[in-house]
Amino acid sequence: MTEGELQIRRMAAMALRRLNVSAQYWVGYMWGLRRFYHGENFVTDEEHKHWLCLIDDPTQEDMGRGYRAGLEGKT
């Protein structure tokens, strides 16, 4: 992913925020997107595993789904 692609995805995430997409989803997406861009240099492996497991917690499922979407570089 280039710096330009990262910026485009960040702008798309901001649009999601304005469309009232779940705040938890948006937060997770931004963290996942950073991990996607920076790779293992962003968050430790332990933190990464924690973010991945959030999808299994009904109270944080949106955050986990957002993280995974960002991690895959989805727009």
Secondary structure, DSSP 8 states (H G I E B T S, - for coil): --HHHHHHHHHHHHHHHHTT--HHHHHHHHHHHHHHHHGGGSS-HHHHHHHHHGGGSTTTHHHHHHHHHHHTT--
